[in-house]
């Protein structure tokens, strides 16, 4: 059982790393759009892209929070069942 939980936590950690990478890329794109908007604040197309980028960041952050909560719940469940030690969470 502990091996299964460890594998599950590893999968969640992997997904969180992927989300972190996606969030960083989205932030970079949004910053580029912000610079473009400063040069031409009336550009509606760039403003719309910027808003879409911000929505994307919110969605990715929401997914990350859900995965981290899932990881925490699984780890707590295993700790309560004495199947995992605190060292196994690192």
PyMOL Python script that loads the backbone (N, CA, C, O; Angstrom):
from pymol import cmd

cmd.read_pdbstr("""\
ATOM      1  N   UNK A   1       0.815  -1.189   0.000  1.00  0.00           N
ATOM      2  CA  UNK A   1       0.000   0.000   0.000  1.00  0.00           C
ATOM      3  C   UNK A   1       0.862   1.259   0.000  1.00  0.00           C
ATOM      4  O   UNK A   1       0.561   2.214  -0.716  1.00  0.00           O
ATOM      5  N   UNK A   2       1.928   1.271   0.793  1.00  0.00           N
ATOM      6  CA  UNK A   2       2.792   2.444   0.880  1.00  0.00           C
ATOM      7  C   UNK A   2       3.461   2.715  -0.465  1.00  0.00           C
ATOM      8  O   UNK A   2       3.659   3.872  -0.837  1.00  0.00           O
ATOM      9  N   UNK A   3       3.809   1.661  -1.192  1.00  0.00           N
ATOM     10  CA  UNK A   3       4.410   1.840  -2.517  1.00  0.00           C
ATOM     11  C   UNK A   3       3.433   2.486  -3.466  1.00  0.00           C
ATOM     12  O   UNK A   3       3.807   3.358  -4.250  1.00  0.00           O
ATOM     13  N   UNK A   4       2.179   2.065  -3.402  1.00  0.00           N
ATOM     14  CA  UNK A   4       1.147   2.633  -4.264  1.00  0.00           C
ATOM     15  C   UNK A   4       0.959   4.117  -3.967  1.00  0.00           C
ATOM     16  O   UNK A   4       0.830   4.919  -4.892  1.00  0.00           O
ATOM     17  N   UNK A   5       0.943   4.489  -2.700  1.00  0.00           N
ATOM     18  CA  UNK A   5       0.782   5.888  -2.323  1.00  0.00           C
ATOM     19  C   UNK A   5       1.992   6.685  -2.763  1.00  0.00           C
ATOM     20  O   UNK A   5       1.851   7.794  -3.278  1.00  0.00           O
ATOM     21  N   UNK A   6       3.184   6.133  -2.568  1.00  0.00           N
ATOM     22  CA  UNK A   6       4.397   6.809  -3.012  1.00  0.00           C
ATOM     23  C   UNK A   6       4.373   7.066  -4.501  1.00  0.00           C
ATOM     24  O   UNK A   6       4.772   8.138  -4.956  1.00  0.00           O
ATOM     25  N   UNK A   7       3.903   6.082  -5.274  1.00  0.00           N
ATOM     26  CA  UNK A   7       3.794   6.233  -6.725  1.00  0.00           C
ATOM     27  C   UNK A   7       2.754   7.302  -7.063  1.00  0.00           C
ATOM     28  O   UNK A   7       2.965   8.126  -7.953  1.00  0.00           O
ATOM     29  N   UNK A   8       1.632   7.280  -6.344  1.00  0.00           N
ATOM     30  CA  UNK A   8       0.584   8.262  -6.567  1.00  0.00           C
ATOM     31  C   UNK A   8       1.094   9.672  -6.268  1.00  0.00           C
ATOM     32  O   UNK A   8       0.823  10.606  -7.022  1.00  0.00           O
ATOM     33  N   UNK A   9       1.826   9.822  -5.171  1.00  0.00           N
ATOM     34  CA  UNK A   9       2.381  11.127  -4.827  1.00  0.00           C
ATOM     35  C   UNK A   9       3.412  11.566  -5.858  1.00  0.00           C
ATOM     36  O   UNK A   9       3.506  12.753  -6.170  1.00  0.00           O
ATOM     37  N   UNK A  10       4.181  10.633  -6.387  1.00  0.00           N
ATOM     38  CA  UNK A  10       5.165  10.971  -7.427  1.00  0.00           C
ATOM     39  C   UNK A  10       4.469  11.456  -8.687  1.00  0.00           C
ATOM     40  O   UNK A  10       4.933  12.394  -9.335  1.00  0.00           O
ATOM     41  N   UNK A  11       3.355  10.820  -9.039  1.00  0.00           N
ATOM     42  CA  UNK A  11       2.594  11.245 -10.215  1.00  0.00           C
ATOM     43  C   UNK A  11       2.034  12.647 -10.014  1.00  0.00           C
ATOM     44  O   UNK A  11       2.059  13.469 -10.930  1.00  0.00           O
ATOM     45  N   UNK A  12       1.532  12.915  -8.822  1.00  0.00           N
ATOM     46  CA  UNK A  12       0.998  14.250  -8.525  1.00  0.00           C
ATOM     47  C   UNK A  12       2.123  15.276  -8.586  1.00  0.00           C
ATOM     48  O   UNK A  12       1.949  16.357  -9.149  1.00  0.00           O
ATOM     49  N   UNK A  13       3.280  14.942  -8.006  1.00  0.00           N
ATOM     50  CA  UNK A  13       4.418  15.859  -8.043  1.00  0.00           C
ATOM     51  C   UNK A  13       4.837  16.157  -9.474  1.00  0.00           C
ATOM     52  O   UNK A  13       5.180  17.292  -9.805  1.00  0.00           O
ATOM     53  N   UNK A  14       4.807  15.142 -10.315  1.00  0.00           N
ATOM     54  CA  UNK A  14       5.159  15.326 -11.725  1.00  0.00           C
ATOM     55  C   UNK A  14       4.179  16.267 -12.412  1.00  0.00           C
ATOM     56  O   UNK A  14       4.583  17.143 -13.176  1.00  0.00           O
ATOM     57  N   UNK A  15       2.905  16.085 -12.139  1.00  0.00           N
ATOM     58  CA  UNK A  15       1.889  16.960 -12.727  1.00  0.00           C
ATOM     59  C   UNK A  15       2.045  18.393 -12.230  1.00  0.00           C
ATOM     60  O   UNK A  15       1.861  19.340 -12.995  1.00  0.00           O
ATOM     61  N   UNK A  16       2.384  18.557 -10.948  1.00  0.00           N
ATOM     62  CA  UNK A  16       2.588  19.895 -10.394  1.00  0.00           C
ATOM     63  C   UNK A  16       3.781  20.569 -11.076  1.00  0.00           C
ATOM     64  O   UNK A  16       3.728  21.761 -11.379  1.00  0.00           O
ATOM     65  N   UNK A  17       4.850  19.816 -11.317  1.00  0.00           N
ATOM     66  CA  UNK A  17       6.012  20.382 -12.025  1.00  0.00           C
ATOM     67  C   UNK A  17       5.627  20.815 -13.440  1.00  0.00           C
ATOM     68  O   UNK A  17       6.064  21.866 -13.908  1.00  0.00           O
ATOM     69  N   UNK A  18       4.814  20.013 -14.116  1.00  0.00           N
ATOM     70  CA  UNK A  18       4.349  20.385 -15.459  1.00  0.00           C
ATOM     71  C   UNK A  18       3.511  21.663 -15.402  1.00  0.00           C
ATOM     72  O   UNK A  18       3.663  22.546 -16.246  1.00  0.00           O
ATOM     73  N   UNK A  19       2.629  21.760 -14.410  1.00  0.00           N
ATOM     74  CA  UNK A  19       1.810  22.965 -14.257  1.00  0.00           C
ATOM     75  C   UNK A  19       2.676  24.183 -13.951  1.00  0.00           C
ATOM     76  O   UNK A  19       2.416  25.272 -14.461  1.00  0.00           O
ATOM     77  N   UNK A  20       3.705  24.006 -13.121  1.00  0.00           N
ATOM     78  CA  UNK A  20       4.611  25.115 -12.822  1.00  0.00           C
ATOM     79  C   UNK A  20       5.275  25.624 -14.094  1.00  0.00           C
ATOM     80  O   UNK A  20       5.404  26.831 -14.299  1.00  0.00           O
ATOM     81  N   UNK A  21       5.689  24.703 -14.935  1.00  0.00           N
ATOM     82  CA  UNK A  21       6.314  25.079 -16.211  1.00  0.00           C
ATOM     83  C   UNK A  21       5.321  25.836 -17.095  1.00  0.00           C
ATOM     84  O   UNK A  21       5.668  26.848 -17.704  1.00  0.00           O
ATOM     85  N   UNK A  22       4.103  25.345 -17.158  1.00  0.00           N
ATOM     86  CA  UNK A  22       3.071  26.016 -17.954  1.00  0.00           C
ATOM     87  C   UNK A  22       2.754  27.401 -17.411  1.00  0.00           C
ATOM     88  O   UNK A  22       2.549  28.342 -18.177  1.00  0.00           O
ATOM     89  N   UNK A  23       2.714  27.522 -16.102  1.00  0.00           N
ATOM     90  CA  UNK A  23       2.436  28.813 -15.476  1.00  0.00           C
ATOM     91  C   UNK A  23       3.556  29.796 -15.798  1.00  0.00           C
ATOM     92  O   UNK A  23       3.290  30.951 -16.131  1.00  0.00           O
ATOM     93  N   UNK A  24       4.804  29.348 -15.702  1.00  0.00           N
ATOM     94  CA  UNK A  24       5.933  30.231 -16.013  1.00  0.00           C
ATOM     95  C   UNK A  24       5.867  30.716 -17.454  1.00  0.00           C
ATOM     96  O   UNK A  24       6.108  31.891 -17.730  1.00  0.00           O
ATOM     97  N   UNK A  25       5.542  29.815 -18.370  1.00  0.00           N
ATOM     98  CA  UNK A  25       5.437  30.197 -19.780  1.00  0.00           C
ATOM     99  C   UNK A  25       4.300  31.188 -19.982  1.00  0.00           C
ATOM    100  O   UNK A  25       4.448  32.159 -20.723  1.00  0.00           O
ATOM    101  N   UNK A  26       3.187  30.954 -19.339  1.00  0.00           N
ATOM    102  CA  UNK A  26       2.042  31.847 -19.456  1.00  0.00           C
ATOM    103  C   UNK A  26       2.358  33.233 -18.893  1.00  0.00           C
ATOM    104  O   UNK A  26       1.938  34.243 -19.458  1.00  0.00           O
ATOM    105  N   UNK A  27       3.086  33.283 -17.799  1.00  0.00           N
ATOM    106  CA  UNK A  27       3.488  34.565 -17.210  1.00  0.00           C
ATOM    107  C   UNK A  27       4.394  35.324 -18.178  1.00  0.00           C
ATOM    108  O   UNK A  27       4.265  36.538 -18.332  1.00  0.00           O
ATOM    109  N   UNK A  28       5.301  34.611 -18.823  1.00  0.00           N
ATOM    110  CA  UNK A  28       6.215  35.249 -19.788  1.00  0.00           C
ATOM    111  C   UNK A  28       5.420  35.857 -20.944  1.00  0.00           C
ATOM    112  O   UNK A  28       5.674  36.994 -21.342  1.00  0.00           O
ATOM    113  N   UNK A  29       4.470  35.112 -21.477  1.00  0.00           N
ATOM    114  CA  UNK A  29       3.652  35.611 -22.585  1.00  0.00           C
ATOM    115  C   UNK A  29       2.847  36.826 -22.143  1.00  0.00           C
ATOM    116  O   UNK A  29       2.751  37.810 -22.877  1.00  0.00           O
ATOM    117  N   UNK A  30       2.271  36.761 -20.949  1.00  0.00           N
ATOM    118  CA  UNK A  30       1.470  37.879 -20.443  1.00  0.00           C
ATOM    119  C   UNK A  30       2.330  39.120 -20.249  1.00  0.00           C
ATOM    120  O   UNK A  30       1.886  40.229 -20.547  1.00  0.00           O
ATOM    121  N   UNK A  31       3.548  38.952 -19.756  1.00  0.00           N
ATOM    122  CA  UNK A  31       4.448  40.100 -19.600  1.00  0.00           C
ATOM    123  C   UNK A  31       4.776  40.724 -20.950  1.00  0.00           C
ATOM    124  O   UNK A  31       4.830  41.947 -21.074  1.00  0.00           O
ATOM    125  N   UNK A  32       4.994  39.890 -21.957  1.00  0.00           N
ATOM    126  CA  UNK A  32       5.250  40.404 -23.311  1.00  0.00           C
ATOM    127  C   UNK A  32       4.048  41.202 -23.812  1.00  0.00           C
ATOM    128  O   UNK A  32       4.206  42.268 -24.407  1.00  0.00           O
ATOM    129  N   UNK A  33       2.856  40.682 -23.571  1.00  0.00           N
ATOM    130  CA  UNK A  33       1.645  41.388 -23.988  1.00  0.00           C
ATOM    131  C   UNK A  33       1.481  42.701 -23.221  1.00  0.00           C
ATOM    132  O   UNK A  33       1.033  43.701 -23.783  1.00  0.00           O
ATOM    133  N   UNK A  34       1.841  42.695 -21.948  1.00  0.00           N
ATOM    134  CA  UNK A  34       1.771  43.926 -21.158  1.00  0.00           C
ATOM    135  C   UNK A  34       2.686  45.005 -21.746  1.00  0.00           C
ATOM    136  O   UNK A  34       2.308  46.174 -21.834  1.00  0.00           O
ATOM    137  N   UNK A  35       3.879  44.599 -22.141  1.00  0.00           N
ATOM    138  CA  UNK A  35       4.807  45.566 -22.758  1.00  0.00           C
ATOM    139  C   UNK A  35       4.227  46.115 -24.058  1.00  0.00           C
ATOM    140  O   UNK A  35       4.338  47.308 -24.338  1.00  0.00           O
ATOM    141  N   UNK A  36       3.615  45.251 -24.840  1.00  0.00           N
ATOM    142  CA  UNK A  36       2.996  45.687 -26.092  1.00  0.00           C
ATOM    143  C   UNK A  36       1.850  46.647 -25.814  1.00  0.00           C
ATOM    144  O   UNK A  36       1.688  47.644 -26.518  1.00  0.00           O
ATOM    145  N   UNK A  37       1.060  46.356 -24.801  1.00  0.00           N
ATOM    146  CA  UNK A  37      -0.058  47.240 -24.447  1.00  0.00           C
ATOM    147  C   UNK A  37       0.428  48.609 -23.964  1.00  0.00           C
ATOM    148  O   UNK A  37      -0.241  49.617 -24.192  1.00  0.00           O
ATOM    149  N   UNK A  38       1.567  48.649 -23.309  1.00  0.00           N
ATOM    150  CA  UNK A  38       2.099  49.937 -22.865  1.00  0.00           C
ATOM    151  C   UNK A  38       2.478  50.806 -24.065  1.00  0.00           C
ATOM    152  O   UNK A  38       2.350  52.029 -24.024  1.00  0.00           O
ATOM    153  N   UNK A  39       2.943  50.159 -25.127  1.00  0.00           N
ATOM    154  CA  UNK A  39       3.300  50.900 -26.338  1.00  0.00           C
ATOM    155  C   UNK A  39       2.061  51.352 -27.105  1.00  0.00           C
ATOM    156  O   UNK A  39       2.040  52.438 -27.683  1.00  0.00           O
ATOM    157  N   UNK A  40       1.030  50.508 -27.105  1.00  0.00           N
ATOM    158  CA  UNK A  40      -0.201  50.817 -27.843  1.00  0.00           C
ATOM    159  C   UNK A  40      -1.404  50.415 -26.985  1.00  0.00           C
ATOM    160  O   UNK A  40      -1.968  49.340 -27.187  1.00  0.00           O
ATOM    161  N   UNK A  41      -1.803  51.263 -26.030  1.00  0.00           N
ATOM    162  CA  UNK A  41      -2.861  50.887 -25.086  1.00  0.00           C
ATOM    163  C   UNK A  41      -4.243  50.720 -25.716  1.00  0.00           C
ATOM    164  O   UNK A  41      -5.143  50.177 -25.075  1.00  0.00           O
ATOM    165  N   UNK A  42      -4.428  51.170 -26.946  1.00  0.00           N
ATOM    166  CA  UNK A  42      -5.746  51.056 -27.584  1.00  0.00           C
ATOM    167  C   UNK A  42      -5.870  49.807 -28.454  1.00  0.00           C
ATOM    168  O   UNK A  42      -6.884  49.622 -29.128  1.00  0.00           O
ATOM    169  N   UNK A  43      -4.864  48.961 -28.446  1.00  0.00           N
ATOM    170  CA  UNK A  43      -4.867  47.753 -29.260  1.00  0.00           C
ATOM    171  C   UNK A  43      -5.771  46.712 -28.603  1.00  0.00           C
ATOM    172  O   UNK A  43      -5.376  46.048 -27.644  1.00  0.00           O
ATOM    173  N   UNK A  44      -6.967  46.581 -29.123  1.00  0.00           N
ATOM    174  CA  UNK A  44      -7.971  45.684 -28.533  1.00  0.00           C
ATOM    175  C   UNK A  44      -7.567  44.219 -28.672  1.00  0.00           C
ATOM    176  O   UNK A  44      -7.817  43.421 -27.768  1.00  0.00           O
ATOM    177  N   UNK A  45      -6.953  43.863 -29.779  1.00  0.00           N
ATOM    178  CA  UNK A  45      -6.543  42.466 -29.999  1.00  0.00           C
ATOM    179  C   UNK A  45      -5.537  42.035 -28.934  1.00  0.00           C
ATOM    180  O   UNK A  45      -5.658  40.950 -28.365  1.00  0.00           O
ATOM    181  N   UNK A  46      -4.547  42.882 -28.665  1.00  0.00           N
ATOM    182  CA  UNK A  46      -3.541  42.547 -27.658  1.00  0.00           C
ATOM    183  C   UNK A  46      -4.168  42.523 -26.265  1.00  0.00           C
ATOM    184  O   UNK A  46      -3.812  41.677 -25.444  1.00  0.00           O
ATOM    185  N   UNK A  47      -5.084  43.427 -25.994  1.00  0.00           N
ATOM    186  CA  UNK A  47      -5.767  43.437 -24.696  1.00  0.00           C
ATOM    187  C   UNK A  47      -6.551  42.142 -24.503  1.00  0.00           C
ATOM    188  O   UNK A  47      -6.546  41.570 -23.413  1.00  0.00           O
ATOM    189  N   UNK A  48      -7.221  41.682 -25.553  1.00  0.00           N
ATOM    190  CA  UNK A  48      -7.980  40.429 -25.465  1.00  0.00           C
ATOM    191  C   UNK A  48      -7.044  39.239 -25.240  1.00  0.00           C
ATOM    192  O   UNK A  48      -7.349  38.345 -24.451  1.00  0.00           O
ATOM    193  N   UNK A  49      -5.909  39.232 -25.935  1.00  0.00           N
ATOM    194  CA  UNK A  49      -4.931  38.153 -25.739  1.00  0.00           C
ATOM    195  C   UNK A  49      -4.396  38.178 -24.310  1.00  0.00           C
ATOM    196  O   UNK A  49      -4.202  37.134 -23.687  1.00  0.00           O
ATOM    197  N   UNK A  50      -4.160  39.388 -23.801  1.00  0.00           N
ATOM    198  CA  UNK A  50      -3.660  39.529 -22.442  1.00  0.00           C
ATOM    199  C   UNK A  50      -4.667  38.963 -21.440  1.00  0.00           C
ATOM    200  O   UNK A  50      -4.293  38.236 -20.519  1.00  0.00           O
ATOM    201  N   UNK A  51      -5.932  39.296 -21.621  1.00  0.00           N
ATOM    202  CA  UNK A  51      -6.971  38.779 -20.722  1.00  0.00           C
ATOM    203  C   UNK A  51      -7.069  37.251 -20.811  1.00  0.00           C
ATOM    204  O   UNK A  51      -7.250  36.577 -19.798  1.00  0.00           O
ATOM    205  N   UNK A  52      -6.950  36.721 -22.010  1.00  0.00           N
ATOM    206  CA  UNK A  52      -6.991  35.263 -22.179  1.00  0.00           C
ATOM    207  C   UNK A  52      -5.798  34.623 -21.467  1.00  0.00           C
ATOM    208  O   UNK A  52      -5.935  33.571 -20.842  1.00  0.00           O
ATOM    209  N   UNK A  53      -4.640  35.251 -21.564  1.00  0.00           N
ATOM    210  CA  UNK A  53      -3.460  34.742 -20.867  1.00  0.00           C
ATOM    211  C   UNK A  53      -3.650  34.740 -19.361  1.00  0.00           C
ATOM    212  O   UNK A  53      -3.257  33.796 -18.675  1.00  0.00           O
ATOM    213  N   UNK A  54      -4.257  35.805 -18.853  1.00  0.00           N
ATOM    214  CA  UNK A  54      -4.523  35.864 -17.412  1.00  0.00           C
ATOM    215  C   UNK A  54      -5.523  34.794 -16.990  1.00  0.00           C
ATOM    216  O   UNK A  54      -5.368  34.179 -15.934  1.00  0.00           O
ATOM    217  N   UNK A  55      -6.552  34.568 -17.814  1.00  0.00           N
ATOM    218  CA  UNK A  55      -7.520  33.489 -17.520  1.00  0.00           C
ATOM    219  C   UNK A  55      -6.815  32.133 -17.509  1.00  0.00           C
ATOM    220  O   UNK A  55      -7.098  31.278 -16.669  1.00  0.00           O
ATOM    221  N   UNK A  56      -5.900  31.952 -18.447  1.00  0.00           N
ATOM    222  CA  UNK A  56      -5.140  30.709 -18.527  1.00  0.00           C
ATOM    223  C   UNK A  56      -4.316  30.503 -17.253  1.00  0.00           C
ATOM    224  O   UNK A  56      -4.273  29.401 -16.708  1.00  0.00           O
ATOM    225  N   UNK A  57      -3.663  31.573 -16.783  1.00  0.00           N
ATOM    226  CA  UNK A  57      -2.874  31.479 -15.555  1.00  0.00           C
ATOM    227  C   UNK A  57      -3.750  31.101 -14.363  1.00  0.00           C
ATOM    228  O   UNK A  57      -3.356  30.287 -13.528  1.00  0.00           O
ATOM    229  N   UNK A  58      -4.925  31.690 -14.288  1.00  0.00           N
ATOM    230  CA  UNK A  58      -5.849  31.369 -13.191  1.00  0.00           C
ATOM    231  C   UNK A  58      -6.262  29.905 -13.253  1.00  0.00           C
ATOM    232  O   UNK A  58      -6.313  29.226 -12.226  1.00  0.00           O
ATOM    233  N   UNK A  59      -6.555  29.420 -14.448  1.00  0.00           N
ATOM    234  CA  UNK A  59      -6.938  28.014 -14.603  1.00  0.00           C
ATOM    235  C   UNK A  59      -5.817  27.073 -14.198  1.00  0.00           C
ATOM    236  O   UNK A  59      -6.055  26.080 -13.509  1.00  0.00           O
ATOM    237  N   UNK A  60      -4.599  27.378 -14.620  1.00  0.00           N
ATOM    238  CA  UNK A  60      -3.457  26.537 -14.266  1.00  0.00           C
ATOM    239  C   UNK A  60      -3.199  26.566 -12.759  1.00  0.00           C
ATOM    240  O   UNK A  60      -2.910  25.533 -12.154  1.00  0.00           O
ATOM    241  N   UNK A  61      -3.303  27.741 -12.163  1.00  0.00           N
ATOM    242  CA  UNK A  61      -3.093  27.849 -10.723  1.00  0.00           C
ATOM    243  C   UNK A  61      -4.168  27.077  -9.953  1.00  0.00           C
ATOM    244  O   UNK A  61      -3.876  26.467  -8.924  1.00  0.00           O
ATOM    245  N   UNK A  62      -5.396  27.102 -10.443  1.00  0.00           N
ATOM    246  CA  UNK A  62      -6.483  26.360  -9.816  1.00  0.00           C
ATOM    247  C   UNK A  62      -6.212  24.856  -9.880  1.00  0.00           C
ATOM    248  O   UNK A  62      -6.434  24.137  -8.906  1.00  0.00           O
ATOM    249  N   UNK A  63      -5.732  24.387 -11.030  1.00  0.00           N
ATOM    250  CA  UNK A  63      -5.377  22.969 -11.170  1.00  0.00           C
ATOM    251  C   UNK A  63      -4.260  22.595 -10.204  1.00  0.00           C
ATOM    252  O   UNK A  63      -4.288  21.528  -9.591  1.00  0.00           O
ATOM    253  N   UNK A  64      -3.274  23.486 -10.075  1.00  0.00           N
ATOM    254  CA  UNK A  64      -2.149  23.218  -9.188  1.00  0.00           C
ATOM    255  C   UNK A  64      -2.622  23.102  -7.745  1.00  0.00           C
ATOM    256  O   UNK A  64      -2.216  22.190  -7.025  1.00  0.00           O
ATOM    257  N   UNK A  65      -3.474  24.019  -7.327  1.00  0.00           N
ATOM    258  CA  UNK A  65      -3.999  23.984  -5.958  1.00  0.00           C
ATOM    259  C   UNK A  65      -4.769  22.684  -5.719  1.00  0.00           C
ATOM    260  O   UNK A  65      -4.631  22.063  -4.665  1.00  0.00           O
ATOM    261  N   UNK A  66      -5.577  22.273  -6.696  1.00  0.00           N
ATOM    262  CA  UNK A  66      -6.340  21.029  -6.550  1.00  0.00           C
ATOM    263  C   UNK A  66      -5.405  19.825  -6.407  1.00  0.00           C
ATOM    264  O   UNK A  66      -5.642  18.946  -5.578  1.00  0.00           O
ATOM    265  N   UNK A  67      -4.349  19.788  -7.213  1.00  0.00           N
ATOM    266  CA  UNK A  67      -3.392  18.675  -7.118  1.00  0.00           C
ATOM    267  C   UNK A  67      -2.662  18.684  -5.784  1.00  0.00           C
ATOM    268  O   UNK A  67      -2.450  17.631  -5.183  1.00  0.00           O
ATOM    269  N   UNK A  68      -2.276  19.864  -5.318  1.00  0.00           N
ATOM    270  CA  UNK A  68      -1.581  19.934  -4.037  1.00  0.00           C
ATOM    271  C   UNK A  68      -2.501  19.523  -2.888  1.00  0.00           C
ATOM    272  O   UNK A  68      -2.058  18.878  -1.938  1.00  0.00           O
ATOM    273  N   UNK A  69      -3.764  19.887  -2.972  1.00  0.00           N
ATOM    274  CA  UNK A  69      -4.725  19.459  -1.943  1.00  0.00           C
ATOM    275  C   UNK A  69      -4.911  17.942  -1.981  1.00  0.00           C
ATOM    276  O   UNK A  69      -5.023  17.295  -0.940  1.00  0.00           O
ATOM    277  N   UNK A  70      -4.941  17.385  -3.190  1.00  0.00           N
ATOM    278  CA  UNK A  70      -5.070  15.929  -3.328  1.00  0.00           C
ATOM    279  C   UNK A  70      -3.850  15.245  -2.722  1.00  0.00           C
ATOM    280  O   UNK A  70      -3.979  14.244  -2.017  1.00  0.00           O
ATOM    281  N   UNK A  71      -2.668  15.785  -2.998  1.00  0.00           N
ATOM    282  CA  UNK A  71      -1.441  15.206  -2.456  1.00  0.00           C
ATOM    283  C   UNK A  71      -1.465  15.267  -0.928  1.00  0.00           C
ATOM    284  O   UNK A  71      -1.111  14.299  -0.256  1.00  0.00           O
ATOM    285  N   UNK A  72      -1.879  16.394  -0.397  1.00  0.00           N
ATOM    286  CA  UNK A  72      -1.947  16.548   1.048  1.00  0.00           C
ATOM    287  C   UNK A  72      -2.940  15.566   1.664  1.00  0.00           C
ATOM    288  O   UNK A  72      -2.654  14.962   2.698  1.00  0.00           O
ATOM    289  N   UNK A  73      -4.087  15.406   1.046  1.00  0.00           N
ATOM    290  CA  UNK A  73      -5.107  14.486   1.567  1.00  0.00           C
ATOM    291  C   UNK A  73      -4.602  13.047   1.550  1.00  0.00           C
ATOM    292  O   UNK A  73      -4.794  12.309   2.517  1.00  0.00           O
ATOM    293  N   UNK A  74      -3.959  12.649   0.456  1.00  0.00           N
ATOM    294  CA  UNK A  74      -3.433  11.285   0.369  1.00  0.00           C
ATOM    295  C   UNK A  74      -2.341  11.052   1.394  1.00  0.00           C
ATOM    296  O   UNK A  74      -2.299  10.001   2.034  1.00  0.00           O
ATOM    297  N   UNK A  75      -1.465  12.016   1.553  1.00  0.00           N
ATOM    298  CA  UNK A  75      -0.383  11.877   2.526  1.00  0.00           C
ATOM    299  C   UNK A  75      -0.935  11.816   3.947  1.00  0.00           C
ATOM    300  O   UNK A  75      -0.488  11.005   4.757  1.00  0.00           O
ATOM    301  N   UNK A  76      -1.901  12.669   4.245  1.00  0.00           N
ATOM    302  CA  UNK A  76      -2.508  12.648   5.587  1.00  0.00           C
ATOM    303  C   UNK A  76      -3.212  11.325   5.854  1.00  0.00           C
ATOM    304  O   UNK A  76      -3.123  10.784   6.956  1.00  0.00           O
ATOM    305  N   UNK A  77      -3.908  10.804   4.855  1.00  0.00           N
ATOM    306  CA  UNK A  77      -4.606   9.526   5.015  1.00  0.00           C
ATOM    307  C   UNK A  77      -3.606   8.419   5.326  1.00  0.00           C
ATOM    308  O   UNK A  77      -3.850   7.589   6.201  1.00  0.00           O
ATOM    309  N   UNK A  78      -2.491   8.404   4.618  1.00  0.00           N
ATOM    310  CA  UNK A  78      -1.492   7.366   4.848  1.00  0.00           C
ATOM    311  C   UNK A  78      -0.802   7.527   6.197  1.00  0.00           C
ATOM    312  O   UNK A  78      -0.491   6.539   6.863  1.00  0.00           O
ATOM    313  N   UNK A  79      -0.565   8.770   6.598  1.00  0.00           N
ATOM    314  CA  UNK A  79       0.020   8.986   7.921  1.00  0.00           C
ATOM    315  C   UNK A  79      -0.906   8.500   9.019  1.00  0.00           C
ATOM    316  O   UNK A  79      -0.452   7.921  10.006  1.00  0.00           O
ATOM    317  N   UNK A  80      -2.198   8.730   8.857  1.00  0.00           N
ATOM    318  CA  UNK A  80      -3.162   8.278   9.859  1.00  0.00           C
ATOM    319  C   UNK A  80      -3.238   6.760   9.914  1.00  0.00           C
ATOM    320  O   UNK A  80      -3.522   6.194  10.970  1.00  0.00           O
ATOM    321  N   UNK A  81      -2.991   6.099   8.802  1.00  0.00           N
ATOM    322  CA  UNK A  81      -3.039   4.634   8.754  1.00  0.00           C
ATOM    323  C   UNK A  81      -1.675   4.020   9.060  1.00  0.00           C
ATOM    324  O   UNK A  81      -1.510   2.802   8.994  1.00  0.00           O
ATOM    325  N   UNK A  82      -0.694   4.869   9.396  1.00  0.00           N
ATOM    326  CA  UNK A  82       0.664   4.421   9.713  1.00  0.00           C
ATOM    327  C   UNK A  82       1.334   3.679   8.564  1.00  0.00           C
ATOM    328  O   UNK A  82       2.198   2.833   8.795  1.00  0.00           O
ATOM    329  N   UNK A  83       0.946   3.988   7.331  1.00  0.00           N
ATOM    330  CA  UNK A  83       1.572   3.369   6.172  1.00  0.00           C
ATOM    331  C   UNK A  83       2.744   4.175   5.635  1.00  0.00           C
ATOM    332  O   UNK A  83       3.476   3.708   4.763  1.00  0.00           O
ATOM    333  N   UNK A  84       2.921   5.375   6.150  1.00  0.00           N
ATOM    334  CA  UNK A  84       3.964   6.239   5.619  1.00  0.00           C
ATOM    335  C   UNK A  84       4.546   7.051   6.774  1.00  0.00           C
ATOM    336  O   UNK A  84       3.841   7.409   7.717  1.00  0.00           O
ATOM    337  N   UNK A  85       5.826   7.329   6.683  1.00  0.00           N
ATOM    338  CA  UNK A  85       6.457   8.179   7.684  1.00  0.00           C
ATOM    339  C   UNK A  85       6.591   9.590   7.111  1.00  0.00           C
ATOM    340  O   UNK A  85       6.433   9.793   5.907  1.00  0.00           O
ATOM    341  N   UNK A  86       6.876  10.539   7.957  1.00  0.00           N
ATOM    342  CA  UNK A  86       7.059  11.924   7.488  1.00  0.00           C
ATOM    343  C   UNK A  86       8.239  12.020   6.524  1.00  0.00           C
ATOM    344  O   UNK A  86       8.220  12.857   5.621  1.00  0.00           O
ATOM    345  N   UNK A  87       9.272  11.180   6.695  1.00  0.00           N
ATOM    346  CA  UNK A  87      10.403  11.206   5.785  1.00  0.00           C
ATOM    347  C   UNK A  87       9.994  10.801   4.370  1.00  0.00           C
ATOM    348  O   UNK A  87      10.616  11.226   3.397  1.00  0.00           O
ATOM    349  N   UNK A  88       8.950   9.981   4.255  1.00  0.00           N
ATOM    350  CA  UNK A  88       8.477   9.533   2.946  1.00  0.00           C
ATOM    351  C   UNK A  88       7.801  10.629   2.152  1.00  0.00           C
ATOM    352  O   UNK A  88       7.581  10.476   0.950  1.00  0.00           O
ATOM    353  N   UNK A  89       7.464  11.737   2.805  1.00  0.00           N
ATOM    354  CA  UNK A  89       6.788  12.844   2.117  1.00  0.00           C
ATOM    355  C   UNK A  89       7.766  13.789   1.446  1.00  0.00           C
ATOM    356  O   UNK A  89       7.371  14.564   0.575  1.00  0.00           O
ATOM    357  N   UNK A  90       9.014  13.744   1.826  1.00  0.00           N
ATOM    358  CA  UNK A  90       9.997  14.696   1.277  1.00  0.00           C
ATOM    359  C   UNK A  90      10.342  14.401  -0.151  1.00  0.00           C
ATOM    360  O   UNK A  90      11.151  15.109  -0.751  1.00  0.00           O
TER     361      UNK A  90
END
""", "prot")
cmd.dss("prot")
cmd.show_as("cartoon", "prot")
cmd.util.cbc("prot")
cmd.orient("prot")
